[in-house]
C-alpha cells in the first residue's frame, strides 16, 4: 500500500513485459502445491496465466439477501478496473441456513 519511490512506480510497471510476469507466475507455480502431478504435466496439461480470469475465494454469510446484493455491487464497483461486470460471477454452492449441516465460523 506504500512505495519508497512512488514517482518511479509507473516506470517500473511499464518496464514489465509478458515474459517478466510469466516468469514470476512460473516461479510461484513451482512452489505451490498443485493438483497436477508430474505425469499430468508430461501429458501436456499445464497452467496458463490469463488476464481474462481472476478467481477469488471469499466466504461471506449474510443474514438477508439485500445485504448480499449490496456487498456484490460494492465489489464490482470497487474493481471495475479488473473487468467488466458482465464478466464477473459468483458461484453459490448451497444456501446456508441455521439448519445447514457443517461447521461455520465468523
NORZI-V939845 format. One line per field, one symbol per residue. phi: phi as a letter, one per 30 degrees, with the letter a starting at -180 (. if undefined). psi: psi as a letter, one per 40 degrees, with the letter a starting at -180 (. if undefined). burial: I if it has 9 or more other C-alpha atoms within 8 Angstrom, else O. A space follows every 10 residues. Layout:
phi = ???
psi = ???
burial = ???
This chain:
phi = .bbdbeddee ddddddcedd ddddeddddd cddbdddedd dddjdacbdb ddbbcbcbcb bcdbeedddd eeddddedbe ddldedccbc ccdadcbdcd dkcbbc
psi = eihdgddedd ddddehiddd dddddddddd dihiehiddd ddeehiiihh eehhhhhhhh hieidddddd dddddddefd ediideehii hhdihhadeh iihii.
burial = OOOOOOOOIO OOOOOIOOOO IIOOIOOOIO OOOOOIOOOI IOOOOOOOOO OOOOOOOOOO OOOOOOIIOO OOOOOIOOOI OOIOOOOOOO OOOOOOOOOO OOOOOO
